[in-house]
Amino acid sequence: MKKNLIALSLSSLSLGGALLCTTSAHAQSSVQLMGLTDVFVGSMKNAGDAGRASVVNSGGMTTSWFGFKGTEDLGGGLKANFALTSFIKVDSGVQGRFANDTFFSRDANVGLSGGFGTVTLGRGLAPNFLPSILSNPMGDSFTFAPLILHMNVPLFNGTGWGSTTPSDTGWSNQITYSTPSMGGLTANLHYQFGEIAGDSGKKNIGINALYFNGPITVTAFYERDQISNPAVPNTYLGTTKTDWMLGGAYDFAVVKAFASYGQAKADNTTNKAKTLQLGASVPVGATGKVLASWANTEMSATDISRKTFTVGYDYFLSKRTDVYVMAMADRITNQTKGSSFGVGVRHRF
């Protein structure tokens, strides 16, 4: 079970499988062409939207992406690693997640790994990403996972609602140190340089921890953010924002239960976002799962809250291809109610 959980976290990190292609005459070097395509048909209306939209959209359960990763064995247990991966909207062929997203906004880094752990330089995951996707049954779905929607998708500009993670799920210009596994426990230390002329003190720092032991998964992260991402050049957020979360899961075999709790605040306001999430994954046969998740975010100073519930079914046709159906209800104080439905297919390569 421990191996399965570790495999899940690595699959979430890569968001897909890999086709191994040797591109060097040396057996110690390899490059992987890899990626994931995810497209769904649906009827979408989030809370507060002016109207309903019938869509064919990319990224129902996972944001579609493609790219390259590679490694070279330098001997003595030391390896060199690189990653260049890009998001793409498969429904339209447009690069990126949104307008002006940088090309390699998913990964653009190089590093060294060995018995000491791994040191990575460049753009990579933010501290919040892995803990959040491992603590809810719908992973990194920016369309249907309630926890991910509350943390990362700002839907309202005039109601006091916004992302509880202020600086994206990936950071540019960063140094990351990842520890080796210590009895199932690993940690990642993140430091993002501001690179803002005349104000070199602005930066992002953070840490996360992941623990796997049999049926148990425990995750946590903390961030102190001053720099926006993935803007080029970096821009100052205008304040210092902090956010943290503790979460995890327990696999009872007949059901896997998920839970998380976190808070986010800024130093220029007394308002604080408090997010609770509960979820479950129930196996159906050998290749299917019923997924359900509920999240509630309370804004302490404005009496605004958001409640989102999603239930769905995910069925694997093979190890690389699955089909899914999801239904979501979304509510925000003083906003029109939202409800969404989608049916999609996801393929890893």
C-alpha positions as CSV (number, residue, x, y, z in Angstrom):
1,M,0.0,0.0,0.0
2,K,2.9,2.3,0.8
3,K,4.3,1.8,-2.7
4,N,0.8,2.5,-4.2
5,L,0.5,5.8,-2.3
6,I,4.0,6.9,-3.3
7,A,3.1,6.0,-6.9
8,L,0.0,8.1,-6.6
9,S,1.9,11.1,-5.4
10,L,4.4,10.8,-8.2
11,S,1.6,10.3,-10.8
12,S,0.0,13.5,-9.5
13,L,3.3,15.3,-9.7
14,S,3.8,14.3,-13.3
15,L,0.0,14.4,-13.9
16,G,0.4,11.4,-16.2
17,G,2.5,8.5,-17.4
18,A,5.7,8.5,-19.4
19,L,7.0,6.9,-22.6
20,L,10.7,6.3,-22.1
21,C,12.8,7.3,-25.1
22,T,16.6,6.9,-25.1
23,T,18.2,9.8,-26.9
24,S,21.8,9.2,-26.0
25,A,24.4,6.6,-26.9
26,H,25.1,6.3,-23.2
27,A,22.8,3.9,-21.3
28,Q,23.0,6.2,-18.2
29,S,21.1,9.0,-20.0
30,S,17.4,9.1,-20.9
31,V,14.8,11.6,-22.0
32,Q,11.0,11.1,-21.6
33,L,8.4,12.5,-23.9
34,M,5.3,12.7,-21.7
35,G,2.0,14.4,-21.1
36,L,-1.7,14.1,-20.5
37,T,-4.8,15.2,-22.5
38,D,-8.2,15.7,-20.8
39,V,-11.3,17.0,-22.5
40,F,-14.9,17.1,-21.2
41,V,-18.4,18.0,-22.5
42,G,-20.5,19.9,-20.0
43,S,-22.9,22.5,-18.8
44,M,-21.2,25.0,-16.5
45,K,-22.3,27.6,-14.1
46,N,-20.3,28.5,-11.0
47,A,-21.8,30.6,-8.2
48,G,-22.1,34.2,-9.3
49,D,-21.8,33.5,-13.0
50,A,-24.2,35.6,-15.1
51,G,-25.4,32.6,-17.1
52,R,-24.9,29.0,-18.0
53,A,-22.5,27.8,-20.7
54,S,-22.5,24.6,-22.7
55,V,-18.9,23.8,-23.3
56,V,-16.3,21.4,-24.7
57,N,-13.4,22.3,-22.4
58,S,-9.9,21.0,-21.6
59,G,-8.9,19.9,-18.1
60,G,-12.0,18.5,-16.4
61,M,-10.0,16.3,-14.0
62,T,-6.4,17.3,-14.8
63,T,-5.0,20.3,-16.6
64,S,-3.7,19.0,-20.0
65,W,0.0,19.3,-20.6
66,F,3.0,17.9,-22.5
67,G,6.8,18.1,-22.4
68,F,10.1,16.5,-21.7
69,K,11.9,15.2,-18.6
70,G,15.3,13.7,-18.5
71,T,18.1,12.3,-16.3
72,E,21.8,11.5,-16.6
73,D,23.6,9.2,-14.2
74,L,26.8,11.0,-13.3
75,G,28.2,8.1,-11.2
76,G,28.7,7.7,-7.5
77,G,24.9,8.0,-6.9
78,L,24.8,11.5,-8.4
79,K,22.3,12.3,-11.1
80,A,21.5,15.4,-13.2
81,N,17.8,16.1,-13.9
82,F,15.8,18.5,-16.1
83,A,12.1,19.2,-16.9
84,L,10.5,21.3,-19.6
85,T,6.7,20.9,-19.6
86,S,3.9,23.2,-20.8
87,F,0.1,23.4,-20.3
88,I,-2.2,23.3,-23.3
89,K,-6.0,23.7,-23.9
90,V,-6.7,20.6,-25.9
91,D,-10.2,21.7,-26.9
92,S,-8.8,24.7,-28.8
93,G,-5.0,24.0,-29.2
94,V,-4.2,27.2,-27.3
95,Q,-1.0,27.0,-25.2
96,G,-1.2,27.7,-21.5
97,R,-3.9,27.7,-18.8
98,F,-5.0,31.3,-19.4
99,A,-4.1,34.4,-21.4
100,N,-0.4,35.3,-21.0
101,D,0.5,32.1,-19.2
102,T,4.2,31.5,-19.8
103,F,5.1,28.6,-22.2
104,F,6.8,26.3,-19.8
105,S,4.7,27.4,-16.8
106,R,4.4,23.8,-15.5
107,D,8.1,23.0,-15.3
108,A,11.3,24.7,-16.5
109,N,14.2,23.5,-14.3
110,V,17.4,21.6,-13.9
111,G,18.9,20.0,-10.8
112,L,21.1,17.4,-9.1
113,S,20.0,14.5,-7.0
114,G,21.7,11.9,-4.8
115,G,21.8,10.4,-1.3
116,F,21.6,14.0,0.0
117,G,18.2,14.5,-1.7
118,T,17.5,16.8,-4.7
119,V,18.3,20.4,-5.4
120,T,16.4,22.0,-8.3
121,L,16.8,25.4,-9.9
122,G,14.1,27.1,-12.0
123,R,10.3,27.0,-12.3
124,G,8.6,24.2,-10.4
125,L,5.8,23.3,-8.0
126,A,4.8,25.7,-5.3
127,P,4.7,24.3,-1.7
128,N,0.9,24.2,-1.8
129,F,0.4,21.9,-4.8
130,L,1.2,18.3,-3.7
131,P,-0.4,18.6,-0.2
132,S,-3.6,19.9,-1.7
133,I,-4.0,17.3,-4.4
134,L,-3.1,14.4,-2.1
135,S,-5.7,15.5,0.5
136,N,-8.8,15.4,-1.7
137,P,-10.3,12.6,-3.8
138,M,-10.4,14.6,-7.0
139,G,-6.7,15.5,-7.1
140,D,-5.8,18.6,-9.1
141,S,-9.1,19.2,-10.9
142,F,-9.4,23.0,-11.3
143,T,-12.9,22.4,-12.7
144,F,-14.6,20.1,-10.2
145,A,-12.5,19.6,-7.1
146,P,-14.0,21.8,-4.4
147,L,-10.7,22.3,-2.4
148,I,-8.7,23.2,-5.5
149,L,-11.4,25.7,-6.6
150,H,-11.4,27.4,-3.3
151,M,-7.6,27.6,-3.1
152,N,-6.7,28.5,-6.6
153,V,-9.5,29.9,-8.7
154,P,-10.6,33.6,-8.1
155,L,-14.1,33.9,-9.4
156,F,-15.1,37.2,-7.9
157,N,-13.5,40.6,-7.8
158,G,-16.1,42.7,-6.1
159,T,-17.4,40.4,-3.4
160,G,-14.4,39.9,-1.2
161,W,-13.7,36.4,-2.7
162,G,-10.3,35.4,-4.1
163,S,-7.8,32.6,-4.2
164,T,-6.6,31.5,-0.7
165,T,-3.2,30.6,-2.3
166,P,-2.1,34.0,-3.6
167,S,0.9,33.0,-5.8
168,D,-0.1,30.1,-8.2
169,T,0.6,26.4,-7.9
170,G,4.1,26.9,-9.4
171,W,6.9,29.3,-8.6
172,S,9.5,30.8,-11.0
173,N,13.1,31.7,-10.2
174,Q,13.2,29.3,-7.2
175,I,15.6,27.0,-5.5
176,T,14.0,23.9,-4.1
177,Y,15.6,21.3,-1.8
178,S,13.8,17.9,-1.5
179,T,14.9,15.6,1.3
180,P,15.4,11.9,0.8
181,S,12.7,9.7,2.3
182,M,13.0,9.3,6.0
183,G,10.8,6.4,7.1
184,G,8.1,7.5,4.7
185,L,8.5,11.3,5.4
186,T,9.8,13.7,2.8
187,A,10.0,17.5,2.9
188,N,10.5,20.2,0.3
189,L,12.0,23.7,1.0
190,H,11.2,26.5,-1.5
191,Y,12.8,29.9,-1.9
192,Q,11.7,32.2,-4.8
193,F,13.9,35.2,-5.6
194,G,11.9,38.4,-6.3
195,E,14.3,39.7,-9.0
196,I,12.6,43.1,-8.6
197,A,15.1,45.9,-9.2
198,G,15.5,48.3,-6.3
199,D,13.5,46.0,-4.0
200,S,15.5,42.8,-3.6
201,G,13.9,42.0,-0.2
202,K,10.7,40.8,-1.8
203,K,10.5,37.0,-2.1
204,N,8.4,33.9,-1.6
205,I,9.3,31.2,0.9
206,G,7.6,27.9,1.8
207,I,7.8,24.3,3.0
208,N,5.8,21.2,2.7
209,A,5.9,17.7,4.1
210,L,4.5,14.4,2.9
211,Y,4.2,11.2,4.9
212,F,3.1,7.8,3.7
213,N,2.8,4.7,5.9
214,G,0.5,1.9,4.8
215,P,-3.0,3.2,4.5
216,I,-2.0,6.6,6.0
217,T,-1.2,9.8,4.1
218,V,-0.5,13.0,5.9
219,T,0.4,16.3,4.2
220,A,1.1,19.9,5.2
221,F,2.4,23.1,3.8
222,Y,3.2,26.7,4.8
223,E,3.8,29.7,2.4
224,R,4.8,33.3,2.9
225,D,4.2,35.1,-0.4
226,Q,5.1,38.5,-1.7
227,I,5.7,37.8,-5.4
228,S,3.2,36.9,-8.1
229,N,3.5,33.9,-10.5
230,P,4.0,33.2,-13.3
231,A,4.3,36.8,-14.3
232,V,7.4,37.8,-16.3
233,P,9.0,39.9,-14.9
234,N,7.9,39.2,-11.3
235,T,5.5,41.7,-9.7
236,Y,4.9,42.5,-6.0
237,L,1.6,41.4,-4.6
238,G,1.3,44.6,-2.7
239,T,1.3,42.9,0.7
240,T,2.6,39.8,2.5
241,K,0.3,36.9,2.4
242,T,0.6,33.7,4.4
243,D,-1.3,30.5,4.0
244,W,-1.1,27.0,5.5
245,M,-2.9,23.7,5.4
246,L,-2.9,20.3,7.1
247,G,-4.5,17.4,5.4
248,G,-4.4,13.7,4.7
249,A,-6.2,10.5,3.9
250,Y,-6.8,7.0,5.3
251,D,-7.5,4.0,3.2
252,F,-10.0,1.6,4.9
253,A,-10.1,-0.6,1.7
254,V,-13.9,-0.3,1.3
255,V,-13.5,3.6,1.3
256,K,-10.7,6.0,1.3
257,A,-11.4,9.1,3.5
258,F,-9.9,12.5,2.9
259,A,-9.8,15.7,5.1
260,S,-8.0,19.0,5.2
261,Y,-8.1,22.3,7.0
262,G,-6.2,25.5,6.2
263,Q,-6.1,29.3,6.8
264,A,-5.0,32.2,4.6
265,K,-4.5,35.9,5.5
266,A,-2.8,39.1,4.4
267,D,-1.0,41.6,6.6
268,N,-3.1,44.6,5.3
269,T,-6.4,43.2,6.4
270,T,-8.0,41.5,9.4
271,N,-9.9,39.2,7.1
272,K,-9.0,35.5,7.2
273,A,-10.1,32.6,5.0
274,K,-10.7,29.3,6.8
275,T,-11.2,26.3,4.6
276,L,-12.4,22.8,5.7
277,Q,-12.7,20.0,3.1
278,L,-14.0,16.4,3.5
279,G,-14.0,13.7,0.8
280,A,-14.2,10.0,0.0
281,S,-13.3,7.6,-2.7
282,V,-15.2,4.4,-2.9
283,P,-13.9,1.5,-5.2
284,V,-16.5,0.0,-7.5
285,G,-15.2,-3.2,-9.0
286,A,-11.6,-3.4,-10.1
287,T,-11.4,-0.2,-12.2
288,G,-14.0,2.2,-11.0
289,K,-14.4,4.7,-8.2
290,V,-17.2,6.9,-6.8
291,L,-15.7,10.2,-5.8
292,A,-17.2,12.8,-3.5
293,S,-15.9,16.0,-1.9
294,W,-17.2,19.0,0.0
295,A,-15.4,22.2,0.9
296,N,-16.5,25.2,3.0
297,T,-14.5,28.5,3.1
298,E,-15.5,31.1,5.7
299,M,-14.2,34.7,5.4
300,S,-13.9,35.8,9.1
301,A,-14.3,39.6,8.7
302,T,-16.9,39.8,5.9
303,D,-19.4,37.0,6.7
304,I,-18.9,35.7,3.1
305,S,-18.7,31.9,2.8
306,R,-18.4,29.5,-0.1
307,K,-19.7,25.9,-0.1
308,T,-19.0,23.5,-2.9
309,F,-20.0,19.9,-3.3
310,T,-19.0,17.5,-6.1
311,V,-19.9,13.9,-6.7
312,G,-18.8,11.7,-9.6
313,Y,-17.7,8.5,-11.1
314,D,-14.2,7.7,-12.6
315,Y,-13.8,4.5,-14.6
316,F,-10.4,3.3,-16.0
317,L,-10.5,1.7,-19.4
318,S,-6.8,0.9,-19.1
319,K,-3.8,2.1,-17.0
320,R,-3.5,5.2,-19.1
321,T,-7.1,6.0,-20.1
322,D,-10.2,6.8,-18.0
323,V,-13.6,8.3,-18.5
324,Y,-15.5,10.3,-15.8
325,V,-18.7,12.0,-15.0
326,M,-19.0,14.8,-12.5
327,A,-21.8,16.9,-11.0
328,M,-21.1,20.0,-8.8
329,A,-23.1,22.4,-6.7
330,D,-21.5,25.8,-5.8
331,R,-22.8,28.4,-3.4
332,I,-21.4,31.8,-2.3
333,T,-23.1,34.3,0.0
334,N,-25.2,36.9,-1.8
335,Q,-24.4,35.4,-5.2
336,T,-26.5,33.4,-7.7
337,K,-26.3,29.7,-7.1
338,G,-24.2,27.5,-9.4
339,S,-24.4,24.0,-10.7
340,S,-22.2,22.2,-13.2
341,F,-22.1,18.8,-15.0
342,G,-19.4,17.3,-17.1
343,V,-18.5,14.0,-18.9
344,G,-15.0,13.6,-20.1
345,V,-12.1,11.4,-21.1
346,R,-8.4,11.6,-19.9
347,H,-5.4,9.9,-21.5
348,R,-1.8,9.8,-20.3
349,F,1.1,9.3,-22.6
